[in-house]
């Protein structure tokens, strides 16, 4: 996926989950943060960040914070909307025979990111975006997520009801050799992911090529169930 009207700036501070103070062309702007995760290892004072100018000129915040350049020079996409769009572009690679692809589809009381049908299966796919890299290993989540844990148990239920059930972790960067649940931060999610795999839920991870105005799925990454 590509962005329009991207500008660069310098990160100053993040007073809460939803806004950040960014220096753009020498002026301090209050910007909308497109991700409620902690990202403390990324959003450091002075870090180069990338922002998309809002289309609505009447909006209180004129810019959306979509990316940050890590200290090693790698750009990380931090837009929480991006992983689903990237997944939508990647589905035909993951499921080459897909004939029906529907976003935001319900199974009983659960809503999954995608419903897919191919020649032999009816598939539910849940997508999670990953921004945390710990010594070359991508990890999710970077903050406890009850919602994410709930999704895994709902996928187990879908699998038990005859559907093919899958999770795709979209790693919004390059440079990760593997993926694992972040058990130190959220042991309940790590346990649920292990149980999901044991109950036939398929776990996929893919890294991404990222630049200031684009993110695209690239190569599959091995999934481990311990850090």
N, C-alpha and C positions, 0 to 999 in steps of 0.2 A: 504494500500500500504506500501511496505517496501523499505528502502534505503540500499545501500551498502557503505562500506568504510566511515562510520560516525566517526567523531572525535569531541571532545569537546574543547572549548576554552573560552577565557574571552573577552567580548566586551570592546573595547576602545573608538571608535568614528565612526560616519557615516557622512563623508563630503558631500555626496550627496545621492540621492535616490537609486543609483545603486551599490555603493560600501561601505564597512565598513572595519575598521581596527580592526583586531582581534588578540589577543595573543594566539598562539598555541604552546605548548611545549616550552614556554619561548621566542618564536620568533614572532615578529609582522608581520602579513600577511595582504595583501589587498585582500578582499574576495568579491565575487559577492552576492548582496542581492537579494533574490528571490521574493521580494515583494516591490512595490513602495509606499505602504501605509506609513503613518507617524510613527506609532508604537512607539511614544515617551514614552508611559507608560511602554513599554517592553524593548526597547534597551537602558538600563541605563549603565553607566560606571561600569565595574566590573561584570556585569551579566554573568552567565554561558550560553553559546550558543552552538549550535550543527551545524556541518558543514558536507557536503558531498564532498568528494574529487572528483574533475573533472576527467573524464575518459581520456580526451585529454591532454597529458602531455605538448603540445605546447601552451595551452591556457594561456593568460596573468594572469588571476586569477585562482589559483589552487584549490580554495574551493568555494562552494555555501553555503550561510547561510540559513539553513532550519528551525531552531527552537531556542527557548530561554526559559530558566527557569525563571518564574516570581518570585517575592520576596516571595510569599507564598509557593514556591516549585513546583507549577504546570508547566508542560511543554506545551508551545504553539507552534504549527506548523505555520510557517510564509512563507511557500513555496506556491506561488500563483498558481503553477501548480497542487499542491496536491488536491484542492477541486474537480476538474473535475475527477481526478482518483478515489477519494473516492466516488464521486457520481456515477461513472460507476459501482463500486462494490455494491452500495446501491440500484440501480434502481430496481432490482428484489424484494427488500423488499418494496419499495414504490409502484411499479406497478407489483404485483405478476404474472399477466397474460401477461406480455410483451413478444411479439414474435419477434419483430424487434427493435433493438437498434442501432441507427446510430449517431456517434458524429459529431459535426460541420456541421449542416445541414441548408440550406437556406430556408427561406420563403420570397418570393418576393425579396426585397433587404436586408432583415435581415438575419443574421446568428445566430442561437441559438446553445447552447452547445450540446443538444441531441434532436433527433427525435425518438419517440417511437410509436409502434403500438401494441395494445393488441386486445382482442376479439371484442371490441366495439368502441374504440377511436383511433384517430390519435393525438399524443401529442407532443407539443414542451416544452422542459424543459431548463430553464436558471439556471446556478449555480453561486452562489456568496460565496466567502470564507470570514469568519468572524474571526478577531483576537482581537476585542475590547470587554473587559468585564468591565462594569460599575456597581459596587455594586451588582454583581450577575446577571446582565442582559446583554446578548450579544447584541451588536449594530453594525449596518452597515449603511453607510461606516465610516471609520475613517478620510477620507478626501473627499471633494466634488467630485462627479463622474457624469459628464455629460453622459458618456457612459452607466453607470448603469441606469440612469433615462430614457435614450433613449430605452434601452432594455425593460423596463416595458411598455412603450407605444406601442412598437412593439408587445409585448405579448397580449395587449388588442386588437390590430388589428387582430392578429391570432385567438383569441377567437371569435371575431366578424365574422370571416370567417369560422367558423365551427370547428375549432380545439380545443382540450383541451389544455389549456396554464397554465404552472406551473413555479414557482420559488422555488429553493431549496437553503437555506442558510446553508452552511456547517460550523458549529462552530468548529474551529480547537483547541478545548480544552474541558475539563470537568469543572463543577462548575457553569454553567449558568442555572438559573431557568426558564428564558424566553428569548425571542428575541423581539427587536423593532428596527424600523428605527431610525437612529441617526439624529433626526430633528434639533438638535442644530448645528450640523456640516453641514448638507445638507438638508435644508427644502424642496427643490425641489424634492429630491429623496423620502423623507417621504411622500410628497403629492402624488407623482406618485404611490407609493406602496399602499396607501390608495385607490386611484382611481382604481388601477389594481384589488384589492380585490373586490371593489364594482362592477366591470365589469366582475366578474366571473373568474379571474385569481386565481389559487390556490397557496397559500403561505405555504411552508413547511420549517421547521428548524430542524436540527439534530445535536447533539453534537458528539464529537469524543473522543475515547481513544487515547492518544498520549504518545509515549515514544521517546527516542532519535532517533530510527531508524524505527519507524512505526507510521502510523495514520490510524485509522479505524472508520467508522461511528458506533455510538452506539445507543443513544436513542432520540426519537423525543422530541422537546422542544416547549412549547406553544408560539404562535406568538401574540404579542400585537401591536396595531396601535398607541399607545402613550407611551412615556417613563415612 
